[in-house]
Amino acid sequence: MNRRFVPGAFAVSGLLPKTPTAAVVTASYAPDFERCRLLCETLDRHVSGAAHHYILVEHRDVALFRQLETDRRTVVDERDLLPRWLRAFDDPLSLFRRRVWLSLKTQPLRGWHVQQLRRIAIAAHAREDVLVFCDSDVAFLKPFDCTAFWRDGKARLFRRDGVLADDGHDEHRIWSHNAGSALGIDPSPTSVHDYISTLIAWRRDTVLAMCGQIEKVHGRDWVEVVGQARKFSECMIYGRYVDDVQDGAGHFHGSEEFCRVHWTGEALSDDEFRRFVAGMAPEQVAIGMQSFIGTDIGRIRRLIGLD
């Protein structure tokens, strides 16, 4: 596959096809394998309107995740997505418990950085019109149709308006600033919008245009540009590209979150878990239990009725 983007070669085509195709995209890694298996089971049970499901993993995890492949689910090796000069190693600073991605062209990157790069890079590999991003620690509890992500030929861009103007969002403001730098946006008009959530969608042609914009501005591979700042968010880069570079072309905004996520804190007890599910908003169809919190996957399976 020719991964290289040609600066300026891609542009948003305007309206989506009358019946767009969609793919679900999940970036994962070996410690989250059982969570990803649960996602696949619930996705297959509840989600419609997606032609394919791509699972993006590091090269050494490909064989493990191949167990999840079907005729509509493909495991994609990051070596087919990212440049070969970005290589993964066991990190001696963590007593070899963690991985670090090293190159002469980027900062040292962790797994969560590279997962973000994979999500961007899949646009040059997939052929579907709309990419629906879903983390591997998500489980669907209700029916969901991916057509919720397009309307009148436009794709839904998740955006929380004005929240970065409030206190307590320092890290998100850094991500937004670095997104603007990558895109070549004048730093003075700082964005106050937040684009980060779980279960969101991007237009594939827009992602390609975004990568072309980064390479046109900097004259370097977009992976090199983004990886020069270790504090970045792929959602911020895409959101700011759509709103600040393309003036919203081909998109409409939505602030409702389709997935209720337990972001921080302790693992939930059975009763707390039931209350968490009961507290889902009407539009929410899935839950996310951040894997680093340590909620037992067997407990989740039992409480949602799969065991």
N, C-alpha and C positions, 0 to 999 in steps of 0.2 A: 504494500500500500504506500502511495506517495503521501506522506504526512505533511510535507512542506506547504505552507500557505504563500501565495503570491500577493504581495502588498497591492491593495487596491483592486484585486481581481473579483471580489465578492461585494455585492450590495444587496440590501433588503429588497426583495422582489415585489413588495407591495402587499396585496392581499394573499392569504393562504389559498391553496386549491379549495374548490367547493367542498370536497370531502378530504381533509388532511389526514395523513397517516401519522401515527404517534408510536413512540417507543418509550418504555420505562427504562431508566438508567440508574444503576446502583453501584457505587464504589465501595469495596469491602476489603477485608483481609482475614487471615486465618483465625485469629481469636474470636472473630464475629461469625464464624461459619454457621453455627447452629442458629444464631439470630437470623442470618440471611436465609437459611432453610425455612424458618418460620415465615419470614416475609414472602418467600416464593409460594408457600402453601396458601397463605391468606390472599396473596395477590391473584393466584390462579382461581381461588374460590369467589372473590368479590369484585375484581376489576375487569371492566370491559373497555373497548375502544382503543386498545393498544395492540399493535401488530407484533411487537417483539419486546423482549426484556434483555438488556445487556448488563452483565455483571463485570465490572472492571477491577482487576486485581494485579498484584505484583507477580512477576514471572514465577517465583517459587511457589505461589499459591494456586497456580492454574490447575494442576492435577487434582487438588482437593476439591476445588469448586466445580470441576467438570461433572461431579456427581449430580449437580443441580441442572445440568443442561437438558433441554427438550427441543422439540422442533421449533419452539417459539422462544427459546431462551439460550443465549450464547455467552460463554465466558470469554472475555477479551483480555489478552496479555498486554500489560502496559508497554512491553517492548514494541508492540504494533501501534502504539499511540504516541509515545514520547521519544525524543531523540536519544540515540544510543550513548551520547556523551554524559547523560544523567544516569548514574549507576547507584544501586543500593548496596549497602554494606551493613554488617552487624556493627553496632556502635560500642566501642570499648568503654566510652564514658558512662554507659548504662550497664556495664558488666555484660555486654552482649545480649541484653534482654530486649533491646529496641533496635530499630533500623534507622539508618540515616542515608539520605541520597546526596551524593557528592558530585561536583563537577568544578571545572575552572571558570564556569560562566554564571553560576548562581551562588547564593548563600547555601550553607548546609541546610537541607530540607528534611522535615519529619514526614511520617506517613500521612498526617492530615493535610499537609501541604500538597503532597503528590496526588492524593485522592482528588483534590480540587483541580489540579492540572489535568488529570484523566477526564474529569467531567467536561472540561472545555474541549479536550482533544477528541473526544468521541464524535464530535460533529463532523470530522473529516473521515470517519469510519462508517457511521450510520448513513442510512438513506431516507429515513423517515422525516417528515416535515417538522414535527414537534417532539421535543425531548422532555420527558417527564422525570424529574429527579426525585428519587426516594431512597433514604438511607437504609442500611441493612438492619438497623435496630427498630424498624417500624413494622407494625402488624395491622392489617386491615380488618376492621370489625363489621363494616357495613358495605353494601354495594356502592361502587363508584364507577362512573363513566368518564373516561378521559376527555370526552367532548366538552366537559366543563372548562377546559383550558382554551377553547376558541369560540369566537362569536363574530358573526358578520365578517369573516375573513381575517380576523385579527386574533393574536395570541394573548393570553392573560399574563400580565406581568405583576407578580406579587410586589406590593409596595405599602409600607407603613409611612404615611405622610408626616413629615415634620418631627419625627421622634428624636432625631439626633440633635435637635436644638435643646432638648431637655438634659438635665443632669443625669449622670450615671451611664453614659454611653461612650465613654472615652475610647475603648478599643474599637468600637464600630466606626467612630469618627476617623481613627487612624486608617482603618481598612478603606473607608470612603476616600480619604485623601490619597492613599496609595493607588487606588483604582483610577482616580483622576490623573495622577502622574503617569501611569501606564498608558492611558488613553490620549495623553497630550492635551488634557483640558487645563485651561488657565486656572491656577490654584486659588485665585481670589473668590470666585463664586462657589463657596463650599456647599455641597449638597447636604440637606437636612433629612433626606429620606432614607429609610432602611429597607433593604431588599432581601433580607436573610430569613429564610424559613425552610421548613421541611415539606415536601410534596408540592413542588412548584414546577413550572414549565418554561422552556426557552424555545424559540424558533431556531432551527438548525441553520438556516441561511443567515440569520442575524449573528450567530456565534462565529460563523466563518468570516463575516464582514468585520466583526469585532477584532478577530485575530489579525486580519489584514490591516485594520486601522493601527493596531499596536506596532506591527512590523513596518508600516509606512512611516510612522512617527519616529521610530527609534532606529530603523535600518538594521534590526537584529531579529532573530527568532523570538516569537512571542513568549515561549517558555523561558528563555533567558531573561527577558524583560520582567516578567511577573516574578520569577524566582530570585530576582535581585533584592526584593523586599520580602522578608520572612513574614511580615504581618500583612496578609492579603486575604481577600474573600472573593471567590469566583462569582458569588451572587452580587456583590457590590460592583464588580467590574462590568458584568452584564447589564445590571440595572442602570448604571451611570452611562454606559454606552447607548442604551436605548433612549434614555431621557435627555442626556446632555449632548450627545453627538448626533443621534438620529431624530431628536425631537419627538420621540414616541412613535415613530413610524411603524406600522404593522402590529401595534399592541394596544390593549386597553388595560387599565389598572384595576386591581382587586386587592382588598386588605384582609378578607376573611381567610383564616388558616384552616385548611382541610385536615390537618393532623394535630392532635393535642399531644404535646411533648412534655415529659418530665425531665427538665434540663439538668437540675442540680439537686443536691441534698442526699438523703439516705435512701436505700432501697425501700420500697413500699411494702407494708404488711398486706395480708390478704384483704382486710377490711379497707385499708387505705387505697389499695389498687381498685377495689370495686367502686369506691367513692370517686376515684379519679376517672374511671370509665363513665360513671353516671353523670359526671360533670362535663362531658363532651357537649360542645355547642351543636345545634341542629345540623350545621353544614359540615361538621367534622366526621370523618369516616374511618380514621385510623388513629392509632396511638403510637408514640415513640418513647421508649425507655432507654435513655442514654446508656450505652454499654459500660462506660467507665463508672457508673453508679453501682453496678454489680447486682442488679435485680436478677434473680435466678431464672434462666430461660424455661426450666421445667415448670416453675410457678406460673409464669406468663401463659404457657401452653395450657396448663390446667384451668386457669381462671378464665381464659377465653373459650374453653370448651373443646380444645383439640386433643386432650388426653383424658 
